[in-house]
Amino acid sequence: MATLGLLTFVVAAWLSPYEADGRPRVSGTHRQLGLPACQFQTLFHVPCPSCGMTTSLALLMDGDLGAAWRVNWAGVVLAAMAAVAVAWLLVIALAGIDPGRWSVEWTVERLAMGGVAVAGVRYVGVALGWIASGF
């Protein structure tokens, strides 16, 4: 799991989160991995709760914290949570310590639940903004 987490950060660092003119992308960076466009956005013409997370992480790995936060602040928060989880998983693996209740499964489960919660909070804010602006 630690290797998978580290690989995620490595791939994000490899991606280009900028448009050809140098402006930060707002979404779509995942397309560089051969993935399709966001089906939620294609169907409903509004971004999904995780739209911009890959771009946000790629911007963060590029050292552009401000742009990463503007694109999707939940991605920045999730990246921080993931960095802590990866560090903990590496400590467990390399030191060979008994993690107690903070097992690999427990850590990954909490990271997933936290990611869903953070993305949900952000999306509620985005939806309220759409409503306030008349959509």
DRENVOMAR-532672 format. One record per atom (N, C-alpha, C): residue in one letter; residue number from 1; atom name; y, z, x. Coordinates in steps of 0.05 Angstrom, whole numbers. Each point is the difference from the previous one (the first is absolute). Layout:
! DRENVOMAR-532672
+------+------+------+--------+--------+--------+
: resn : resi : name :     c2 :     c3 :     c1 :
+------+------+------+--------+--------+--------+
:    a :  NUM :   CA :      Y :      Z :      X :
...
+------+------+------+--------+--------+--------+
***
This chain:
! DRENVOMAR-532672
+------+------+------+--------+--------+--------+
: resn : resi : name :     c2 :     c3 :     c1 :
+------+------+------+--------+--------+--------+
:    m :    1 :    N :    -24 :      0 :     16 :
:    m :    1 :   CA :     24 :      0 :    -16 :
:    m :    1 :    C :     25 :      0 :     17 :
:    a :    2 :    N :      0 :     15 :     22 :
:    a :    2 :   CA :     23 :      0 :     19 :
:    a :    2 :    C :      4 :    -28 :     11 :
:    t :    3 :    N :    -22 :    -13 :      7 :
:    t :    3 :   CA :      2 :    -27 :     11 :
:    t :    3 :    C :     12 :    -19 :    -20 :
:    l :    4 :    N :     -9 :      2 :    -25 :
:    l :    4 :   CA :     11 :    -17 :    -22 :
:    l :    4 :    C :     30 :      6 :     -3 :
:    g :    5 :    N :      8 :     25 :      1 :
:    g :    5 :   CA :     29 :      6 :     -2 :
:    g :    5 :    C :     16 :    -11 :     23 :
:    l :    6 :    N :    -11 :      3 :     24 :
:    l :    6 :   CA :     14 :    -11 :     24 :
:    l :    6 :    C :      1 :    -31 :     -2 :
:    l :    7 :    N :    -21 :    -12 :     -9 :
:    l :    7 :   CA :      0 :    -29 :     -4 :
:    l :    7 :    C :     21 :     -9 :    -20 :
:    t :    8 :    N :      4 :     15 :    -21 :
:    t :    8 :   CA :     21 :     -6 :    -19 :
:    t :    8 :    C :     27 :     -1 :     13 :
:    f :    9 :    N :      6 :     20 :     17 :
:    f :    9 :   CA :     25 :      0 :     14 :
:    f :    9 :    C :      3 :    -23 :     20 :
:    v :   10 :    N :    -22 :     -7 :     13 :
:    v :   10 :   CA :      0 :    -22 :     19 :
:    v :   10 :    C :      6 :    -27 :    -14 :
:    v :   11 :    N :    -14 :     -4 :    -22 :
:    v :   11 :   CA :      4 :    -25 :    -16 :
:    v :   11 :    C :     29 :     -1 :    -10 :
:    a :   12 :    N :     10 :     22 :    -10 :
:    a :   12 :   CA :     28 :      1 :     -9 :
:    a :   12 :    C :     20 :     -7 :     22 :
:    a :   13 :    N :     -6 :      9 :     24 :
:    a :   13 :   CA :     17 :     -6 :     23 :
:    a :   13 :    C :     -1 :    -29 :      7 :
:    w :   14 :    N :    -23 :    -13 :     -5 :
:    w :   14 :   CA :     -4 :    -28 :      6 :
:    w :   14 :    C :     15 :    -18 :    -20 :
:    l :   15 :    N :      3 :      9 :    -25 :
:    l :   15 :   CA :     12 :    -17 :    -21 :
:    l :   15 :    C :     30 :     -4 :      6 :
:    s :   16 :    N :     11 :    -21 :    -11 :
:    s :   16 :   CA :     28 :     -6 :      3 :
:    s :   16 :    C :     14 :      7 :    -27 :
:    p :   17 :    N :     15 :     21 :     -1 :
:    p :   17 :   CA :     13 :      8 :    -25 :
:    p :   17 :    C :     27 :    -12 :     -5 :
:    y :   18 :    N :      7 :    -21 :     15 :
:    y :   18 :   CA :     26 :    -12 :     -2 :
:    y :   18 :    C :     -1 :    -29 :     -9 :
:    e :   19 :    N :     20 :     -8 :    -15 :
:    e :   19 :   CA :      3 :    -28 :     -8 :
:    e :   19 :    C :      8 :    -16 :     25 :
:    a :   20 :    N :     -1 :    -27 :     -2 :
:    a :   20 :   CA :      7 :    -17 :     22 :
:    a :   20 :    C :     28 :      4 :     11 :
:    d :   21 :    N :     18 :      9 :    -18 :
:    d :   21 :   CA :     28 :      4 :      8 :
:    d :   21 :    C :      5 :     29 :     11 :
:    g :   22 :    N :    -22 :     16 :      2 :
:    g :   22 :   CA :      3 :     26 :     12 :
:    g :   22 :    C :      3 :     23 :    -20 :
:    r :   23 :    N :      4 :     -7 :    -26 :
:    r :   23 :   CA :      3 :     21 :    -20 :
:    r :   23 :    C :    -27 :     12 :     -6 :
:    p :   24 :    N :     -1 :     26 :     -5 :
:    p :   24 :   CA :    -25 :     13 :     -7 :
:    p :   24 :    C :    -11 :    -11 :    -27 :
:    r :   25 :    N :    -25 :     -5 :     -1 :
:    r :   25 :   CA :    -13 :     -8 :    -26 :
:    r :   25 :    C :      2 :     24 :    -19 :
:    v :   26 :    N :     -3 :     -6 :    -25 :
:    v :   26 :   CA :     -2 :     22 :    -20 :
:    v :   26 :    C :    -28 :      3 :    -10 :
:    s :   27 :    N :    -16 :    -21 :      3 :
:    s :   27 :   CA :    -29 :      1 :     -7 :
:    s :   27 :    C :    -13 :    -25 :     11 :
:    g :   28 :    N :    -26 :     -2 :     -4 :
:    g :   28 :   CA :    -15 :    -24 :      7 :
:    g :   28 :    C :    -11 :      0 :     28 :
:    t :   29 :    N :      5 :     20 :     16 :
:    t :   29 :   CA :    -10 :      0 :     27 :
:    t :   29 :    C :    -30 :     -1 :      1 :
:    h :   30 :    N :    -13 :     11 :    -20 :
:    h :   30 :   CA :    -30 :      0 :     -1 :
:    h :   30 :    C :    -11 :    -28 :     -1 :
:    r :   31 :    N :     16 :    -20 :     -7 :
:    r :   31 :   CA :    -10 :    -28 :     -2 :
:    r :   31 :    C :     -7 :    -10 :     28 :
:    q :   32 :    N :     11 :     12 :     21 :
:    q :   32 :   CA :     -7 :     -8 :     27 :
:    q :   32 :    C :    -29 :      6 :      7 :
:    l :   33 :    N :    -12 :     17 :    -16 :
:    l :   33 :   CA :    -28 :      8 :      4 :
:    l :   33 :    C :    -19 :    -18 :    -16 :
:    g :   34 :    N :     11 :    -20 :    -13 :
:    g :   34 :   CA :    -16 :    -18 :    -17 :
:    g :   34 :    C :     -5 :     11 :    -28 :
:    l :   35 :    N :     14 :     21 :     -7 :
:    l :   35 :   CA :     -4 :     11 :    -27 :
:    l :   35 :    C :     17 :    -15 :    -20 :
:    p :   36 :    N :     -8 :      0 :    -25 :
:    p :   36 :   CA :     16 :    -14 :    -20 :
:    p :   36 :    C :     25 :     15 :     -8 :
:    a :   37 :    N :     18 :    -15 :    -14 :
:    a :   37 :   CA :     24 :     13 :    -10 :
:    a :   37 :    C :     -7 :     22 :    -19 :
:    c :   38 :    N :     18 :     19 :     -5 :
:    c :   38 :   CA :     -5 :     22 :    -18 :
:    c :   38 :    C :     -5 :    -10 :    -28 :
:    q :   39 :    N :    -24 :      5 :    -10 :
:    q :   39 :   CA :     -7 :    -10 :    -27 :
:    q :   39 :    C :     16 :     14 :    -22 :
:    f :   40 :    N :      6 :     25 :      4 :
:    f :   40 :   CA :     16 :     16 :    -19 :
:    f :   40 :    C :     27 :    -14 :     -3 :
:    q :   41 :    N :     13 :     -6 :     22 :
:    q :   41 :   CA :     26 :    -13 :      0 :
:    q :   41 :    C :     -2 :    -28 :    -12 :
:    t :   42 :    N :    -21 :    -14 :      7 :
:    t :   42 :   CA :     -4 :    -27 :    -11 :
:    t :   42 :    C :     -3 :      1 :    -30 :
:    l :   43 :    N :    -15 :     19 :    -11 :
:    l :   43 :   CA :     -5 :      2 :    -28 :
:    l :   43 :    C :     24 :     11 :    -16 :
:    f :   44 :    N :     13 :     21 :     11 :
:    f :   44 :   CA :     20 :     14 :    -16 :
:    f :   44 :    C :     29 :     -5 :     10 :
:    h :   45 :    N :      3 :    -14 :     22 :
:    h :   45 :   CA :     26 :     -7 :     11 :
:    h :   45 :    C :     16 :     24 :      9 :
:    v :   46 :    N :    -13 :     22 :      6 :
:    v :   46 :   CA :     12 :     24 :     12 :
:    v :   46 :    C :    -18 :      9 :     22 :
:    p :   47 :    N :     11 :     13 :     21 :
:    p :   47 :   CA :    -17 :     10 :     21 :
:    p :   47 :    C :    -19 :     21 :     -9 :
:    c :   48 :    N :    -23 :      2 :     13 :
:    c :   48 :   CA :    -19 :     21 :     -6 :
:    c :   48 :    C :      8 :     26 :     15 :
:    p :   49 :    N :    -13 :     22 :     -6 :
:    p :   49 :   CA :      7 :     25 :     13 :
:    p :   49 :    C :     -2 :     -1 :     31 :
:    s :   50 :    N :    -17 :    -17 :     10 :
:    s :   50 :   CA :     -3 :      0 :     30 :
:    s :   50 :    C :     14 :    -24 :     13 :
:    c :   51 :    N :     14 :    -16 :    -16 :
:    c :   51 :   CA :     14 :    -23 :     12 :
:    c :   51 :    C :     19 :      9 :     21 :
:    g :   52 :    N :     -1 :    -12 :     23 :
:    g :   52 :   CA :     17 :      6 :     23 :
:    g :   52 :    C :    -12 :     21 :     19 :
:    m :   53 :    N :    -23 :     11 :     -7 :
:    m :   53 :   CA :    -11 :     21 :     18 :
:    m :   53 :    C :     -9 :    -12 :     27 :
:    t :   54 :    N :    -12 :    -23 :      0 :
:    t :   54 :   CA :     -9 :    -12 :     25 :
:    t :   54 :    C :     25 :     -7 :     17 :
:    t :   55 :    N :     20 :    -11 :    -14 :
:    t :   55 :   CA :     25 :     -7 :     14 :
:    t :   55 :    C :     14 :     25 :     11 :
:    s :   56 :    N :      0 :     21 :    -16 :
:    s :   56 :   CA :     12 :     25 :      8 :
:    s :   56 :    C :    -14 :     11 :     25 :
:    l :   57 :    N :    -26 :      0 :      0 :
:    l :   57 :   CA :    -16 :      9 :     23 :
:    l :   57 :    C :      5 :    -17 :     25 :
:    a :   58 :    N :      1 :    -27 :     -4 :
:    a :   58 :   CA :      5 :    -18 :     22 :
:    a :   58 :    C :     28 :      5 :     12 :
:    l :   59 :    N :     20 :      4 :    -18 :
:    l :   59 :   CA :     27 :      6 :     10 :
:    l :   59 :    C :      1 :     26 :     15 :
:    l :   60 :    N :    -15 :     20 :    -11 :
:    l :   60 :   CA :     -1 :     26 :     14 :
:    l :   60 :    C :    -12 :     -3 :     27 :
:    m :   61 :    N :    -22 :    -15 :      2 :
:    m :   61 :   CA :    -13 :     -4 :     26 :
:    m :   61 :    C :     18 :    -16 :     19 :
:    d :   62 :    N :     19 :    -15 :    -11 :
:    d :   62 :   CA :     19 :    -15 :     17 :
:    d :   62 :    C :     24 :     17 :      7 :
:    g :   63 :    N :      0 :     25 :    -10 :
:    g :   63 :   CA :     22 :     18 :      7 :
:    g :   63 :    C :     24 :     -2 :    -18 :
:    d :   64 :    N :     -2 :    -15 :    -22 :
:    d :   64 :   CA :     22 :     -4 :    -18 :
:    d :   64 :    C :     -2 :     19 :    -24 :
:    l :   65 :    N :      4 :     26 :      5 :
:    l :   65 :   CA :     -4 :     20 :    -21 :
:    l :   65 :    C :     18 :     -4 :    -24 :
:    g :   66 :    N :     25 :     -8 :      4 :
:    g :   66 :   CA :     19 :     -4 :    -22 :
:    g :   66 :    C :    -10 :    -22 :    -19 :
:    a :   67 :    N :     -8 :    -22 :     11 :
:    a :   67 :   CA :    -10 :    -22 :    -16 :
:    a :   67 :    C :    -26 :      7 :    -13 :
:    a :   68 :    N :    -17 :     14 :     14 :
:    a :   68 :   CA :    -26 :      9 :    -12 :
:    a :   68 :    C :      5 :     18 :    -24 :
:    w :   69 :    N :     19 :     18 :      3 :
:    w :   69 :   CA :      7 :     19 :    -22 :
:    w :   69 :    C :     11 :    -15 :    -24 :
:    r :   70 :    N :     18 :    -20 :      5 :
:    r :   70 :   CA :     12 :    -15 :    -22 :
:    r :   70 :    C :    -21 :    -18 :    -14 :
:    v :   71 :    N :    -19 :    -11 :     15 :
:    v :   71 :   CA :    -20 :    -18 :    -12 :
:    v :   71 :    C :    -18 :     16 :    -19 :
:    n :   72 :    N :    -11 :     22 :     10 :
:    n :   72 :   CA :    -18 :     17 :    -16 :
:    n :   72 :    C :     -2 :     27 :     14 :
:    w :   73 :    N :     16 :     19 :     -9 :
:    w :   73 :   CA :      0 :     27 :     14 :
:    w :   73 :    C :    -27 :     13 :     -3 :
:    a :   74 :    N :    -16 :     -6 :    -21 :
:    a :   74 :   CA :    -26 :     11 :     -3 :
:    a :   74 :    C :    -18 :     -8 :     23 :
:    g :   75 :    N :      3 :    -24 :     10 :
:    g :   75 :   CA :    -15 :    -10 :     23 :
:    g :   75 :    C :      6 :     17 :     25 :
:    v :   76 :    N :     25 :      8 :      4 :
:    v :   76 :   CA :      7 :     16 :     23 :
:    v :   76 :    C :    -13 :     28 :     -3 :
:    v :   77 :    N :      2 :     11 :    -23 :
:    v :   77 :   CA :    -13 :     27 :     -5 :
:    v :   77 :    C :    -30 :     -2 :      3 :
:    l :   78 :    N :    -12 :    -20 :    -11 :
:    l :   78 :   CA :    -29 :     -4 :      3 :
:    l :   78 :    C :     -8 :     -4 :     29 :
:    a :   79 :    N :     16 :    -15 :     15 :
:    a :   79 :   CA :     -5 :     -4 :     29 :
:    a :   79 :    C :      0 :     27 :     15 :
:    a :   80 :    N :     20 :     17 :     -7 :
:    a :   80 :   CA :      1 :     26 :     13 :
:    a :   80 :    C :    -24 :     17 :     -7 :
:    m :   81 :    N :     -8 :     -1 :    -25 :
:    m :   81 :   CA :    -24 :     15 :     -8 :
:    m :   81 :    C :    -25 :    -11 :     14 :
:    a :   82 :    N :     -2 :    -26 :      2 :
:    a :   82 :   CA :    -23 :    -13 :     14 :
:    a :   82 :    C :      0 :      7 :     29 :
:    a :   83 :    N :     23 :      1 :     13 :
:    a :   83 :   CA :      1 :      7 :     28 :
:    a :   83 :    C :    -10 :     28 :      5 :
:    v :   84 :    N :      7 :     19 :    -17 :
:    v :   84 :   CA :    -10 :     27 :      2 :
:    v :   84 :    C :    -30 :      0 :     -5 :
:    a :   85 :    N :     -9 :    -14 :    -20 :
:    a :   85 :   CA :    -29 :     -1 :     -6 :
:    a :   85 :    C :    -16 :    -12 :     24 :
:    v :   86 :    N :     11 :    -22 :     11 :
:    v :   86 :   CA :    -14 :    -12 :     23 :
:    v :   86 :    C :     -1 :     19 :     24 :
:    a :   87 :    N :     22 :     13 :      5 :
:    a :   87 :   CA :      1 :     20 :     22 :
:    a :   87 :    C :    -21 :     22 :     -5 :
:    w :   88 :    N :     -2 :     10 :    -25 :
:    w :   88 :   CA :    -19 :     21 :     -6 :
:    w :   88 :    C :    -29 :    -11 :      3 :
:    l :   89 :    N :     -5 :    -24 :     -9 :
:    l :   89 :   CA :    -27 :    -11 :      2 :
:    l :   89 :    C :     -7 :     -5 :     29 :
:    l :   90 :    N :     19 :     -7 :     17 :
:    l :   90 :   CA :     -6 :     -3 :     28 :
:    l :   90 :    C :     -6 :     27 :     13 :
:    v :   91 :    N :     15 :     21 :     -8 :
:    v :   91 :   CA :     -6 :     26 :     11 :
:    v :   91 :    C :    -28 :      9 :     -7 :
:    i :   92 :    N :     -8 :     -5 :    -25 :
:    i :   92 :   CA :    -27 :      8 :     -9 :
:    i :   92 :    C :    -20 :    -15 :     17 :
:    a :   93 :    N :      4 :    -27 :      3 :
:    a :   93 :   CA :    -20 :    -16 :     14 :
:    a :   93 :    C :     -1 :      6 :     30 :
:    l :   94 :    N :     23 :      2 :     13 :
:    l :   94 :   CA :      1 :      3 :     29 :
:    l :   94 :    C :     -6 :     28 :      9 :
:    a :   95 :    N :      9 :     20 :    -15 :
:    a :   95 :   CA :     -4 :     28 :      8 :
:    a :   95 :    C :    -27 :     10 :    -10 :
:    g :   96 :    N :    -12 :    -14 :    -19 :
:    g :   96 :   CA :    -25 :      9 :    -11 :
:    g :   96 :    C :      1 :     27 :    -14 :
:    i :   97 :    N :     24 :      5 :    -12 :
:    i :   97 :   CA :      3 :     25 :    -14 :
:    i :   97 :    C :    -10 :     -2 :    -29 :
:    d :   98 :    N :     -6 :     23 :    -11 :
:    d :   98 :   CA :     -8 :      2 :    -28 :
:    d :   98 :    C :     26 :     -1 :    -16 :
:    p :   99 :    N :      4 :    -20 :    -17 :
:    p :   99 :   CA :     25 :     -3 :    -14 :
:    p :   99 :    C :      3 :     20 :    -24 :
:    g :  100 :    N :    -21 :     14 :     -6 :
:    g :  100 :   CA :      1 :     18 :    -23 :
:    g :  100 :    C :      4 :    -17 :    -25 :
:    r :  101 :    N :     17 :      9 :    -18 :
:    r :  101 :   CA :      4 :    -15 :    -25 :
:    r :  101 :    C :     16 :    -25 :      5 :
:    w :  102 :    N :     13 :     -3 :     23 :
:    w :  102 :   CA :     15 :    -24 :      6 :
:    w :  102 :    C :    -18 :    -22 :     12 :
:    s :  103 :    N :    -22 :     -5 :    -13 :
:    s :  103 :   CA :    -19 :    -20 :      9 :
:    s :  103 :    C :     12 :    -28 :     -1 :
:    v :  104 :    N :    -15 :    -19 :     10 :
:    v :  104 :   CA :      9 :    -28 :     -1 :
:    v :  104 :    C :      4 :     -8 :    -29 :
:    e :  105 :    N :    -20 :      6 :    -16 :
:    e :  105 :   CA :      1 :     -8 :    -28 :
:    e :  105 :    C :     24 :     13 :    -14 :
:    w :  106 :    N :      5 :     26 :      5 :
:    w :  106 :   CA :     22 :     14 :    -12 :
:    w :  106 :    C :     27 :    -12 :      8 :
:    t :  107 :    N :      2 :     -6 :     26 :
:    t :  107 :   CA :     25 :    -12 :     11 :
:    t :  107 :    C :      5 :    -27 :    -12 :
:    v :  108 :    N :    -20 :    -17 :     -1 :
:    v :  108 :   CA :      4 :    -27 :    -11 :
:    v :  108 :    C :      6 :      1 :    -30 :
:    e :  109 :    N :    -14 :     18 :    -14 :
:    e :  109 :   CA :      5 :      3 :    -28 :
:    e :  109 :    C :     29 :      9 :     -6 :
:    r :  110 :    N :     10 :     19 :     15 :
:    r :  110 :   CA :     27 :     10 :     -3 :
:    r :  110 :    C :     21 :    -22 :      7 :
:    l :  111 :    N :     -6 :    -15 :     21 :
:    l :  111 :   CA :     18 :    -22 :      8 :
:    l :  111 :    C :      1 :    -21 :    -23 :
:    a :  112 :    N :    -22 :     -7 :    -12 :
:    a :  112 :   CA :     -1 :    -19 :    -22 :
:    a :  112 :    C :     15 :     11 :    -24 :
:    m :  113 :    N :     -5 :     24 :     -7 :
:    m :  113 :   CA :     14 :     12 :    -23 :
:    m :  113 :    C :     30 :      2 :      5 :
:    g :  114 :    N :      7 :      8 :     25 :
:    g :  114 :   CA :     29 :      1 :      7 :
:    g :  114 :    C :     13 :    -27 :     -1 :
:    g :  115 :    N :    -14 :    -20 :      9 :
:    g :  115 :   CA :     11 :    -27 :      0 :
:    g :  115 :    C :      5 :    -10 :    -29 :
:    v :  116 :    N :    -19 :      5 :    -17 :
:    v :  116 :   CA :      3 :     -8 :    -28 :
:    v :  116 :    C :     23 :     16 :    -13 :
:    a :  117 :    N :      2 :     25 :      6 :
:    a :  117 :   CA :     22 :     17 :    -11 :
:    a :  117 :    C :     27 :    -10 :     10 :
:    v :  118 :    N :      3 :     -5 :     26 :
:    v :  118 :   CA :     26 :     -9 :     11 :
:    v :  118 :    C :      7 :    -27 :    -11 :
:    a :  119 :    N :    -19 :    -18 :     -2 :
:    a :  119 :   CA :      6 :    -27 :    -11 :
:    a :  119 :    C :      7 :      2 :    -29 :
:    g :  120 :    N :    -13 :     18 :    -14 :
:    g :  120 :   CA :      6 :      4 :    -29 :
:    g :  120 :    C :     28 :     11 :     -4 :
:    v :  121 :    N :      8 :     19 :     16 :
:    v :  121 :   CA :     27 :     11 :     -2 :
:    v :  121 :    C :     21 :    -21 :      6 :
:    r :  122 :    N :     -5 :    -16 :     21 :
:    r :  122 :   CA :     19 :    -21 :      6 :
:    r :  122 :    C :      1 :    -21 :    -23 :
:    y :  123 :    N :    -23 :     -6 :    -11 :
:    y :  123 :   CA :      0 :    -21 :    -21 :
:    y :  123 :    C :     14 :     10 :    -25 :
:    v :  124 :    N :     -2 :     25 :     -7 :
:    v :  124 :   CA :     14 :     11 :    -23 :
:    v :  124 :    C :     30 :     -3 :      5 :
:    g :  125 :    N :      9 :      6 :     24 :
:    g :  125 :   CA :     28 :     -4 :      7 :
:    g :  125 :    C :      9 :    -29 :     -2 :
:    v :  126 :    N :    -17 :    -18 :      9 :
:    v :  126 :   CA :      6 :    -29 :     -2 :
:    v :  126 :    C :      2 :     -8 :    -29 :
:    a :  127 :    N :    -19 :      9 :    -16 :
:    a :  127 :   CA :     -1 :     -7 :    -29 :
:    a :  127 :    C :     25 :     10 :    -14 :
:    l :  128 :    N :      8 :     25 :      6 :
:    l :  128 :   CA :     24 :     11 :    -12 :
:    l :  128 :    C :     25 :    -16 :      8 :
:    g :  129 :    N :      0 :    -10 :     24 :
:    g :  129 :   CA :     22 :    -17 :      9 :
:    g :  129 :    C :      1 :    -26 :    -16 :
:    w :  130 :    N :    -24 :    -12 :     -5 :
:    w :  130 :   CA :     -1 :    -24 :    -15 :
:    w :  130 :    C :     10 :      5 :    -29 :
:    i :  131 :    N :     -8 :     22 :    -11 :
:    i :  131 :   CA :      8 :      7 :    -28 :
:    i :  131 :    C :     30 :      4 :     -1 :
:    a :  132 :    N :     11 :     15 :     20 :
:    a :  132 :   CA :     29 :      5 :      0 :
:    a :  132 :    C :     16 :    -25 :      3 :
:    s :  133 :    N :    -11 :    -20 :     14 :
:    s :  133 :   CA :     15 :    -25 :      5 :
:    s :  133 :    C :     -4 :    -20 :    -22 :
:    g :  134 :    N :    -16 :      6 :    -20 :
:    g :  134 :   CA :     -6 :    -18 :    -22 :
:    g :  134 :    C :    -22 :    -20 :      6 :
:    f :  135 :    N :    -15 :      6 :     22 :
:    f :  135 :   CA :    -23 :    -16 :      8 :
:    f :  135 :    C :     10 :    -27 :      6 :
+------+------+------+--------+--------+--------+
***
